[in-house]
Amino acid sequence: MLSQSRNPSSSDQRASDSSENDGIADEKRRALTATWISHSGARKGRRDGVVALDPIDRASLSNRFKTFRTSFKYLLDLTPKQVDDFMASYVIYNLDWADEDQMITELGPNYREKVGECLKAYYGVLNHLCALGDVEKMYIPPYMDKRATVLENQLLYERAIAQAVGLKPGMRALDLGCGRGRVAAHMATLSGAHVQGINIDPNQVAQAREFTTERGLQNEFVVHDFNSLPLPLEDASFDAFYQIQALSLCKDLPGLFRELFRVLRPGAKLSLLDWVSLPAYDPTNTEHVELMRRVKPLIGAVGTPTPHLLEQALEDAGFVVLRSENASLDGLQAPLIERADGYFRALRQIVLGLVKLRCLPPHFKTLINRLCLDGDAFIKMDKMRLASTSYWIVAEKPGQEQGPDPKELESSS
């Protein structure tokens, strides 16, 4: 049970505020959604993250207004328990897989299961909070083009993934930590590949399946905790693998990479984009440690691997590392972090004002304050080159490259 003790009167107030007459509530939702969308458009001007994209990229995008409205309604209707569980879930980001004793002290001997419960509570709400802005896919991408928005840089990086792992029509690709299935949709529309996604959160998997059906794609999604090994996948059943900023949630990286080696076909390539501490980070430096303490909850990181640790675990599993580098221009994500942080801080002011006017239930204040906490620390840590969420590794499983199964090609045509 993730719920923390709470003041009954405040919980009752939250519940009563979110259970108004349906007609009045619907009218509020429409008005507030229009206000926030209008504010977002005014901030971005004519360059709204879609203008510069080609038809293939456009085909993978969600309807911005519909996504905002759906997530806003979901957040509006959260129960007091969901809010409390979300806030309580942050306890895991003050811990680290490397310190098992602390894990046991804080969460008990079954800490792995407790982490899984926290992740469901966390992402079940966070995915909707992120969908109110340009980080619907829940990641700050590598800074690849100075002229591009956060969304456009996401799409540029996703194109780079498809090229790096050689996605082609009929191939089967595995997406670990697939979120709402938006990246998988882009991969499928770009390449004609078939993507199977894995995620611990049933809420996100349900959204991924719905989005895939709407787009007429054949991608599949399953609910599974990748800390529960072995993976429920057959040997040599995938032609490629990618993941985006999910590995800090993995307790056993060597074990997971051995599993990936098992399920990938010979010659298959994998792409990892993740959170790492960099050589400049000094665990004896109090400023560095304090920044790390503030940033981990913001980005949702339990572990903090280094590039060397990731490379070594891949090589020990049998992979050959082909590329290992920071994918951002000059190794800095800060310009994109600042853009996303600026948007959500502006949104926060609107939310706080509407809560004060009783147009929104009080739990919106709790959620937006938590979401906007410590963005400055993330920016500072990136500029000091202490850590990054844009470290990119591409590796290959040795052996003769195999194309897609002819039967799969027939079924996909």
Secondary structure, DSSP 8 states (H G I E B T S, - for coil): -------HHHHHHHHHHTS--HHHHHHHHHHHHHHHHHHHHHHHTT--SSTT--HHHHHT---HHHHHHHHHHHHHT--HHHHHHHHHGGGGGGS-TT-HHHHHHHH-TTHHHHHHHHHHHHHHHHHHHHTTTT-TTS-------TTS-HHHHHHHHHHHHHHHTT--TT-EEEEES-TTSHHHHHHHHHH--EEEEEES-HHHHHHHHHHHHHHT---EEEE--TTSSS-S--TT-EEEEEEES-GGG-S-HHHHHHHHHHHEEEEEEEEEEEEEE-TT--TT-HHHHHHHHHHHHHHT-S----HHHHHHHHHHHT-EEEEEEE-SGGG--HHHHHHHHHHHHHHHHHHHHHHHTTSS-THHHHHHHHHTTTHHHHHHHHHTTSEEEEEEEEEE--S------HHHHHHH-
